[in-house]
Each structure stands twice: as structure tokens, then as C-alpha cells.
Amino acid sequence: MDNAVWLSALVLLALVLASLAVLGLSGWRLYRVLKGTQKRIGVAAASLSAEADRLSAAMAALPERQAEVQDAVARLGMRVKALGVLASAASEAADILRAPLRYVGR
């Protein structure tokens, strides 16, 4: 009967050691996966940070750009008014030049 107790203790010890080995390998794999994931997350975070910085700079430049666009629109409005005056003057001049044709006939 003493041999069965020692044999059971040895089998139990072998099972515990095998379980510890499997647990150790699983822990090592988990460590490697977590380390790789952390690297990928770090790269993605740096990329995201760079994109946020770029967008922040673009947003900071937006009011300046908007002021430039408004100035350009104002200048364009003034040019349209001037062109309207020139077009009406040209139309009047063309009417004056065509006036003798009304009397002579074509």
C-alpha cells in the first residue's frame, strides 16, 4: 500500500509540473503577443498623433484662409460691378453706332 501512495504522489507531481510547464508556455506566448500588440498600438498612436497635429494646424490656418477667401470674394464683387458698368457702356456705344443704320436701312 505504501507503493501506491508514493506512485500517486509521483503522478500528481508529474501532472503539476506538466501543468506548470503548459502555464509557463502560455504565459510566455501571452507576453510576446502583448509586446507585439503594444508596439503596433504605439505606431498607430504616433500616426494618429501626427494626423491630429496636421489637422490642428489646418484648423488654425482656417480663419486666415477664410479671411483671404472673403477678401477675394469682395474684390470679385467689385470687378463684377465694374464689368457691369463697362458692359452697359459698351451696349450704349453699340446702340449709338447702330443708330444711323436705322435711318439708312440695312
Distance bins in CASP14 RR format, pairs under 12 A and 6 or more apart:
PFRMAT RR
TARGET T0000
AUTHOR 0000-0000-0000
RMODE 2
METHOD distances of the structure
MODEL  1
1 7 0 0 0 0 0 1 0 0 0 0 0
1 8 0 0 0 0 0 1 0 0 0 0 0
2 8 0 0 0 0 0 1 0 0 0 0 0
2 9 0 0 0 0 0 1 0 0 0 0 0
3 9 0 0 0 0 0 1 0 0 0 0 0
3 10 0 0 0 0 0 1 0 0 0 0 0
4 10 0 0 0 0 0 1 0 0 0 0 0
4 11 0 0 0 0 0 1 0 0 0 0 0
5 11 0 0 0 0 0 1 0 0 0 0 0
5 12 0 0 0 0 0 1 0 0 0 0 0
6 12 0 0 0 0 0 1 0 0 0 0 0
6 13 0 0 0 0 0 1 0 0 0 0 0
7 13 0 0 0 0 0 1 0 0 0 0 0
7 14 0 0 0 0 0 1 0 0 0 0 0
8 14 0 0 0 0 0 1 0 0 0 0 0
8 15 0 0 0 0 0 1 0 0 0 0 0
9 15 0 0 0 0 0 1 0 0 0 0 0
9 16 0 0 0 0 0 1 0 0 0 0 0
10 16 0 0 0 0 0 1 0 0 0 0 0
10 17 0 0 0 0 0 1 0 0 0 0 0
11 17 0 0 0 0 0 1 0 0 0 0 0
11 18 0 0 0 0 0 1 0 0 0 0 0
12 18 0 0 0 0 0 1 0 0 0 0 0
12 19 0 0 0 0 0 1 0 0 0 0 0
13 19 0 0 0 0 0 1 0 0 0 0 0
13 20 0 0 0 0 0 1 0 0 0 0 0
14 20 0 0 0 0 0 1 0 0 0 0 0
14 21 0 0 0 0 0 1 0 0 0 0 0
15 21 0 0 0 0 0 1 0 0 0 0 0
15 22 0 0 0 0 0 1 0 0 0 0 0
16 22 0 0 0 0 0 1 0 0 0 0 0
16 23 0 0 0 0 0 1 0 0 0 0 0
17 23 0 0 0 0 0 1 0 0 0 0 0
17 24 0 0 0 0 0 1 0 0 0 0 0
18 24 0 0 0 0 0 1 0 0 0 0 0
18 25 0 0 0 0 0 1 0 0 0 0 0
19 25 0 0 0 0 0 1 0 0 0 0 0
19 26 0 0 0 0 0 1 0 0 0 0 0
20 26 0 0 0 0 0 1 0 0 0 0 0
20 27 0 0 0 0 0 1 0 0 0 0 0
21 27 0 0 0 0 0 1 0 0 0 0 0
21 28 0 0 0 0 0 1 0 0 0 0 0
22 28 0 0 0 0 0 1 0 0 0 0 0
22 29 0 0 0 0 0 1 0 0 0 0 0
23 29 0 0 0 0 0 1 0 0 0 0 0
23 30 0 0 0 0 0 1 0 0 0 0 0
24 30 0 0 0 0 1 0 0 0 0 0 0
24 31 0 0 0 0 1 0 0 0 0 0 0
25 31 0 0 0 0 0 1 0 0 0 0 0
25 32 0 0 0 0 0 1 0 0 0 0 0
26 32 0 0 0 0 0 1 0 0 0 0 0
26 33 0 0 0 0 0 1 0 0 0 0 0
27 33 0 0 0 0 1 0 0 0 0 0 0
27 34 0 0 0 0 1 0 0 0 0 0 0
27 35 0 0 0 0 0 1 0 0 0 0 0
28 34 0 0 0 0 0 1 0 0 0 0 0
28 35 0 0 0 0 0 1 0 0 0 0 0
29 35 0 0 0 0 0 1 0 0 0 0 0
29 36 0 0 0 0 0 1 0 0 0 0 0
30 36 0 0 0 0 0 1 0 0 0 0 0
30 37 0 0 0 0 0 1 0 0 0 0 0
31 37 0 0 0 0 0 1 0 0 0 0 0
31 38 0 0 0 0 0 1 0 0 0 0 0
32 38 0 0 0 0 0 1 0 0 0 0 0
32 39 0 0 0 0 0 1 0 0 0 0 0
33 39 0 0 0 0 0 1 0 0 0 0 0
33 40 0 0 0 0 0 1 0 0 0 0 0
34 40 0 0 0 0 0 1 0 0 0 0 0
34 41 0 0 0 0 0 1 0 0 0 0 0
35 41 0 0 0 0 0 1 0 0 0 0 0
35 42 0 0 0 0 0 1 0 0 0 0 0
36 42 0 0 0 0 1 0 0 0 0 0 0
36 43 0 0 0 0 0 1 0 0 0 0 0
36 44 0 0 0 0 0 1 0 0 0 0 0
37 43 0 0 0 0 0 1 0 0 0 0 0
37 44 0 0 0 0 0 1 0 0 0 0 0
38 44 0 0 0 0 0 1 0 0 0 0 0
38 45 0 0 0 0 0 1 0 0 0 0 0
39 45 0 0 0 0 0 1 0 0 0 0 0
39 46 0 0 0 0 0 1 0 0 0 0 0
40 46 0 0 0 0 0 1 0 0 0 0 0
40 47 0 0 0 0 0 1 0 0 0 0 0
41 47 0 0 0 0 0 1 0 0 0 0 0
41 48 0 0 0 0 0 1 0 0 0 0 0
42 48 0 0 0 0 1 0 0 0 0 0 0
42 49 0 0 0 0 1 0 0 0 0 0 0
42 50 0 0 0 0 0 1 0 0 0 0 0
43 49 0 0 0 0 0 1 0 0 0 0 0
43 50 0 0 0 0 0 1 0 0 0 0 0
44 50 0 0 0 0 0 1 0 0 0 0 0
44 51 0 0 0 0 0 1 0 0 0 0 0
45 51 0 0 0 0 0 1 0 0 0 0 0
45 52 0 0 0 0 0 1 0 0 0 0 0
46 52 0 0 0 0 0 1 0 0 0 0 0
46 53 0 0 0 0 0 1 0 0 0 0 0
47 53 0 0 0 0 0 1 0 0 0 0 0
47 54 0 0 0 0 0 1 0 0 0 0 0
48 54 0 0 0 0 0 1 0 0 0 0 0
48 55 0 0 0 0 0 1 0 0 0 0 0
49 55 0 0 0 0 0 1 0 0 0 0 0
49 56 0 0 0 0 0 1 0 0 0 0 0
50 56 0 0 0 0 0 1 0 0 0 0 0
50 57 0 0 0 0 0 1 0 0 0 0 0
51 57 0 0 0 0 0 1 0 0 0 0 0
51 58 0 0 0 0 0 1 0 0 0 0 0
52 58 0 0 0 0 0 1 0 0 0 0 0
52 59 0 0 0 0 0 1 0 0 0 0 0
53 59 0 0 0 0 0 1 0 0 0 0 0
53 60 0 0 0 0 0 1 0 0 0 0 0
54 60 0 0 0 0 0 1 0 0 0 0 0
54 61 0 0 0 0 0 1 0 0 0 0 0
55 61 0 0 0 0 0 1 0 0 0 0 0
55 62 0 0 0 0 0 1 0 0 0 0 0
56 62 0 0 0 0 0 1 0 0 0 0 0
57 64 0 0 0 0 0 1 0 0 0 0 0
57 65 0 0 0 0 0 1 0 0 0 0 0
58 64 0 0 0 0 0 1 0 0 0 0 0
58 65 0 0 0 0 1 0 0 0 0 0 0
59 65 0 0 0 0 0 1 0 0 0 0 0
59 66 0 0 0 0 0 1 0 0 0 0 0
60 66 0 0 0 0 0 1 0 0 0 0 0
61 67 0 0 0 0 0 1 0 0 0 0 0
61 68 0 0 0 0 0 1 0 0 0 0 0
62 68 0 0 0 0 0 1 0 0 0 0 0
62 69 0 0 0 0 0 1 0 0 0 0 0
63 69 0 0 0 0 0 1 0 0 0 0 0
63 70 0 0 0 0 0 1 0 0 0 0 0
64 70 0 0 0 0 0 1 0 0 0 0 0
64 71 0 0 0 0 0 1 0 0 0 0 0
65 71 0 0 0 0 0 1 0 0 0 0 0
65 72 0 0 0 0 0 1 0 0 0 0 0
66 72 0 0 0 0 0 1 0 0 0 0 0
66 73 0 0 0 0 0 1 0 0 0 0 0
67 73 0 0 0 0 0 1 0 0 0 0 0
67 74 0 0 0 0 0 1 0 0 0 0 0
68 74 0 0 0 0 0 1 0 0 0 0 0
68 75 0 0 0 0 0 1 0 0 0 0 0
69 75 0 0 0 0 0 1 0 0 0 0 0
69 76 0 0 0 0 0 1 0 0 0 0 0
70 76 0 0 0 0 0 1 0 0 0 0 0
70 77 0 0 0 0 0 1 0 0 0 0 0
71 77 0 0 0 0 0 1 0 0 0 0 0
71 78 0 0 0 0 0 1 0 0 0 0 0
72 78 0 0 0 0 0 1 0 0 0 0 0
72 79 0 0 0 0 0 1 0 0 0 0 0
73 79 0 0 0 0 0 1 0 0 0 0 0
73 80 0 0 0 0 0 1 0 0 0 0 0
74 80 0 0 0 0 0 1 0 0 0 0 0
74 81 0 0 0 0 0 1 0 0 0 0 0
75 81 0 0 0 0 0 1 0 0 0 0 0
75 82 0 0 0 0 0 1 0 0 0 0 0
76 82 0 0 0 0 0 1 0 0 0 0 0
76 83 0 0 0 0 0 1 0 0 0 0 0
77 83 0 0 0 0 1 0 0 0 0 0 0
77 84 0 0 0 0 0 1 0 0 0 0 0
78 84 0 0 0 0 0 1 0 0 0 0 0
78 85 0 0 0 0 0 1 0 0 0 0 0
79 85 0 0 0 0 0 1 0 0 0 0 0
79 86 0 0 0 0 0 1 0 0 0 0 0
80 86 0 0 0 0 0 1 0 0 0 0 0
80 87 0 0 0 0 0 1 0 0 0 0 0
81 87 0 0 0 0 0 1 0 0 0 0 0
81 88 0 0 0 0 0 1 0 0 0 0 0
82 88 0 0 0 0 0 1 0 0 0 0 0
82 89 0 0 0 0 0 1 0 0 0 0 0
83 89 0 0 0 0 0 1 0 0 0 0 0
83 90 0 0 0 0 0 1 0 0 0 0 0
84 90 0 0 0 0 1 0 0 0 0 0 0
84 91 0 0 0 0 1 0 0 0 0 0 0
84 92 0 0 0 0 0 1 0 0 0 0 0
85 91 0 0 0 0 0 1 0 0 0 0 0
85 92 0 0 0 0 0 1 0 0 0 0 0
86 92 0 0 0 0 0 1 0 0 0 0 0
86 93 0 0 0 0 0 1 0 0 0 0 0
87 93 0 0 0 0 0 1 0 0 0 0 0
87 94 0 0 0 0 0 1 0 0 0 0 0
88 94 0 0 0 0 0 1 0 0 0 0 0
88 95 0 0 0 0 0 1 0 0 0 0 0
89 95 0 0 0 0 0 1 0 0 0 0 0
89 96 0 0 0 0 0 1 0 0 0 0 0
90 96 0 0 0 0 0 1 0 0 0 0 0
90 97 0 0 0 0 0 1 0 0 0 0 0
91 97 0 0 0 0 0 1 0 0 0 0 0
91 98 0 0 0 0 0 1 0 0 0 0 0
92 98 0 0 0 0 0 1 0 0 0 0 0
92 99 0 0 0 0 0 1 0 0 0 0 0
93 99 0 0 0 0 0 1 0 0 0 0 0
94 101 0 0 0 0 0 1 0 0 0 0 0
95 101 0 0 0 0 0 1 0 0 0 0 0
95 102 0 0 0 0 1 0 0 0 0 0 0
96 102 0 0 0 0 0 1 0 0 0 0 0
98 104 0 0 0 0 0 1 0 0 0 0 0
98 105 0 0 0 0 0 1 0 0 0 0 0
98 106 0 0 0 0 1 0 0 0 0 0 0
99 105 0 0 0 0 0 1 0 0 0 0 0
100 106 0 0 0 0 0 1 0 0 0 0 0
END
